[in-house]
Amino acid sequence: MPASDPLASLSPIATHTRGERARAELLSAIVRGQLPPGTVLSDRQLSEVLGVSRTPIREAMHTLEADGLVERSGGRLVVAGFSVRDTRELFELRRLLEPAGLDRLAQTWDEQGVYELATFFDEFPGDLPAGPYDEYLQRDHQFHQLIVAWSGNSRLIRCYDVVETQINRIRHHLAPGYRGRMAEVVQEHRDVCAAIARKDLAGARAALVRHLENGERAMVEFLAARETGAPETTPTH
């Protein structure tokens, strides 16, 4: 393959975990932008690069297609793109899914659950430089995942994981604009934490929805600017 081929950035994987690792390798490459939208996914090339047969490659691409990360175009499988409409729909789903975890937690206000969420960002730096972006993304994902886990609904949790993976991909795409705004977003998380610490369901719900609305607004503005070719502004989430 040519040196400039984006598939060349992938690494061979061990045969004893070829099925799971093939999907994990492709998923990571798509989310992080190593395989940008429109990249043709040839099972033959991927088989050579990852060092496994075509069968696990095809299985991996099938699951990624079901998750909306891969699509068919002209008879070929390619990395799916994302648009302003996609972003709006994903955040609409998040606003439906995530508060369910708070509702379930508030039924008992389990002390361990309250403590874990209320203190989640206590040790995260308050005055954030532009640097620890990957650390922020991981912390952000863990926080929202923990909220959703409190729903106790396995199907809701699986649905959320698909939605969050797609949004995380857009975050990586917009990383240059996001890096300078992490402190503001961490404060939004802390507002949710503070309401949970007070066992204030209405306050926690309002802070969470406000945080998600701010995130949607920022992503939509940034993506819309890219789609129209207008000057880009720095996102606020």
Helices and strands as residue ranges (DSSP letters): G 6-9, G 15-17, H 18-31, H 43-50, H 54-66, E 70-73, E 76-79, H 84-108, H 111-118, H 133-149, H 154-173, H 175-178, G 179-181, H 182-197, H 201-228
